């Protein structure tokens, strides 16, 4: 979101990081949904997300049906935080993709641990 929303206080930092990371980036539908919702008032924000997907810059690399139990277990483990569904999917993705790193500004990821 900070990459697309120029008014976001982390926009400049995010654009600098963006230049250094390998494409494609992997995510899940839950994060796309959450991002589009948060960008609903940013002119062209949702279109930018969809265009990144169309261009293959961002790819959906998650199957909830295959990882439903693990996602549920993560949400149960971190229910005191509480862990959102999208966050649980990202943590599960990071467990499944060797050498992966989660790029986020979400402070809860200081608490979450993979595996």
Secondary structure by P-SEA (a helix, b strand, c coil): cccccccccaaaaaaaaaacccccccccaaaaaaaaaaaccccaaaaaaaaaaaaccccccccccccaaaaaaaaaaaccccccaaaaaaaaaaaaccccccccccccccccccc
